[in-house]
Amino acid sequence: MRKLRIPRILKINWIKELAVSVVFNNGESRIIDFRKVLHEIGIKSDSPANILLNTDEFAKVKLVDNTLSWDNVDQYISSKNGDRIRVPFEIGADILLRHSKPEKSESIISVGKMIRETRLKSGMSQLELALVSGTSRTYISRIENDRSDIELATLRKIIETGLGRKMEITIK
């Protein structure tokens, strides 16, 4: 039985105007354009959530319970006994994931580019590199074309076993 993975937001990377970059629990950094999100989820013109179209108000976003939350939006729900309770404006991480796009990571792009350039200089095809390093040709292609993340152990295997090079990692 497959385990259902519910999207969760782990971190806010940056906020620019009405866009936010976040890290989801699948490890992806993704950009969410809230002009589009608010339109696509059907926020009406008289909704209190329209305050988020103001960049200063939008920037007050916080990460609460693994989703984005704005306490500055006047939103209320009714309790069972009819009392009105003020709650923050939130959109589920699953909806935000659906309305986001991957953020290009310069480090991933450069790793794929480095692998491709080294492979070509070595005169190897993707299939030859895959066979020597114990991966698949499609996986090598996905890495080289920035279509897949790569685990360190696999990267080491491709570089050291497949390409016969030495891997060094620097954190700046």
PyMOL commands that set and color helices and strands:
alter all, ss='L'
color gray80, all
select helices_A, chain A and resi 34-40+48-53+55-58+93-98+106-121+126-133+137-144+152-162
alter helices_A, ss='H'
color red, helices_A
select strands_A, chain A and resi 9-16+19-24+29-33+62-64+67-78+84-91+100-102
alter strands_A, ss='S'
color yellow, strands_A
deselect
rebuild
show_as cartoon
